Amino acid sequence: MALKITVIGTGYLGATHAAAMAELGFEVLGLDVVPDKIEMLQRGEVPMYEPGLEELLRKHVAGIEGASGRLRFTMDPAEAADFGDVHFICVNTPQKHGEYACDMSYVDSALESLAKHLTRPALVVGKSTVPVGSADRLAARLTELAPAGDQVELAWNPEFLREGFAVKDTLHPDRIVVGVRSEHAERVLREVYATPIAEGSPFVVTDFPTSELVKTSANSFLATKISFINAMAEVCEAAGGDVVKLAEALGHDDRIGKKFLRAGIGFGGGCLPKDIRAFMARAGELGADQALTFLREIDSINMRRRGQMVEMAREALGGGPFLGKRVAVLGATFKPDSDDVRDSPALNVAGQIHLQGGQVTVYDPKGMANARRIFPTLGYADTAMEAVRGADVVLHLTEWREFRELDPAELASVATTPLILDGRNALDPEAWRAAGWTYRAMGRPTA
């Protein structure tokens, strides 16, 4: 008999996972405690922007004309427990207020509300990013609470979604990692992921601690690579070098590779910053804090980039205060192809300049509504052209394709001063200079 799947938590990770499981042919039931979210999903709408996700959802949600009907949603944990053979926990693990550690309350609550209704054999699979050691604790709690006792097993299956590519990353993952304690759990997960495995996705079987460490290790490595090239950009600024050419030369070494070597204002979002901080906090609890002290510097380099962008803007405007200066900011989200503004470097820079008296106008293709909620006092424009109108300086802070395709000559005709600072090293300097702009980018004082 075909496995039935539940997905607990229907935020960014859960909604994507639920839709993808339906696409792979499973009957899926999504569970959440937020009525508004459930109502949206039942209409085939997603509460966030993610390319391709809404189309995938509409293809499978029950009640939508022409849909497969394989995907439904509920707010009742008893219904989910009764329905599912495999239960994926996909809830958020944010940073605790006032400290580095991870807040596990959502995971604990999800597991406990489900466990007490599990009266038959089932596999509960954690996908949330958690501190190493959590799975051991949760497995014991699951056995303790479930009426079916040790017939209910736990496995850990970390997610590796990139915002903007989440659908592709779920349906065609570059690896599937499972932390299991039995051959049965491994067999069930091989059945769940049979299609991507058949397509060639590597299937890595490991223990609980290793599976929990994979995600935080991967994010720590990527954060290190980004902060490394940003540290080199600081040296280039001081020495008169060109960080873009430096990165190009480094990238030809296949031990290093080209990816994640674009210097700029650094990383943000809901994953990298909080994951490396939670990793440091957990290493401290385990008595291995010295192993990760380098991540404190990685975090520091990253946060410093935002202030350096503010100072670059101040220097470009003559070195005085921002008071009365009109600043256009292109980009509000932490990365392109997303509407996520959590810990966004672009919005942070815009906010800092605004707090120092600048008249800041922001434009972003998808992040405007979320940006307004966080920074209602900033100015917002409906187009890049409108944002740049009357500006003394333009800051390019999120590398949307739309911004790379702008007509510099057209923008120059509406700016007060054709002066652009490329905080992502993503624009073509020659094209902008040819249109009369003064172009300046981080880590490229002479370029």
Secondary structure by P-SEA (a helix, b strand, c coil): cbbbbbbccccaaaaaaaaaaaaaccbbbbbbccaaaaaaaaaccccccccaaaaaaaacccccccccccccccccaaaaaacccbbbbbcccccccccccccaaaaaaaaaaaaaacccbbbbbbccccccaaaaaaaaaaaacccccccbbbbbbbbbccccaaaaaaacccccccccccaaaaaaaaaaaaaaaaaccbbbbbcaaaaaaaaaaaaaaaaaaaaaaaaaaaaaaaacccaaaaaaaaaacccccccccccccccccccaaaaaaaaaaaaaaaccccccaaaaaaaaaaaaaaaaaaaaaaaaacccccccbbbbbcccccccccccccccaaaaaaaaaaaaccbbbbbbcccaaaaaaacccbbbbcccccccccccbbbbcccccccccccaaaaaacccccbbbcccccccaaaaaaacccccccccccc
